[in-house]
Amino acid sequence: MRDTGDRAVSEGLGVAVLVIVTLLVTASIGMGVLIGSEGEGSGDGIDSEFRFEQLDNRLVITYERGPTLTAGNLYLEGPQNEVTWAAIADIDESASVSAGDTQQLSPNNAYGSAVGSGTVIEVVRVSDNGTRSVLDSRGSATGG
């Protein structure tokens, strides 16, 4: 009669090693996907939220939550114009924009045009090195 006790341990150990290797490969691929997609087209990893409210031919934009931003680096872009938060607010380019701050796009301020309910408006942050990141949008084809 043959002794199979050692063989069962070897097979069990082999299966355990294969399971561990599979888990490590899966985890490394998952981390690569998470790290590789971070910051791509989503505002340089800035977690922020803006609220858009239509009032006749004006659009009120409220910075709901997120880190403090620089007014001169925050652009409000639409088909008619592109202006900084600083220009609309008539404040210094180095002024801060914090959660709760509100501005409006209208024909009567630096934006200079009416904003209809279907008008696409993007809130864009331009970093000091010139990198542009869309932080939020209203009316875009991607559901913003």
Secondary structure, DSSP 8 states (H G I E B T S, - for coil): ----HHHHHHHHHHHHHHHHHHHHHHHHHHHHHHHHHTTTTTTTT---EEEEEEETTEEEEEEEESS-EEGGGEEEE-SS-EEEHHHHHT--TT-EE-TT-EEEE-TTSTT-S---TT--EEEEEE-TT--EEEEEEES-TT--
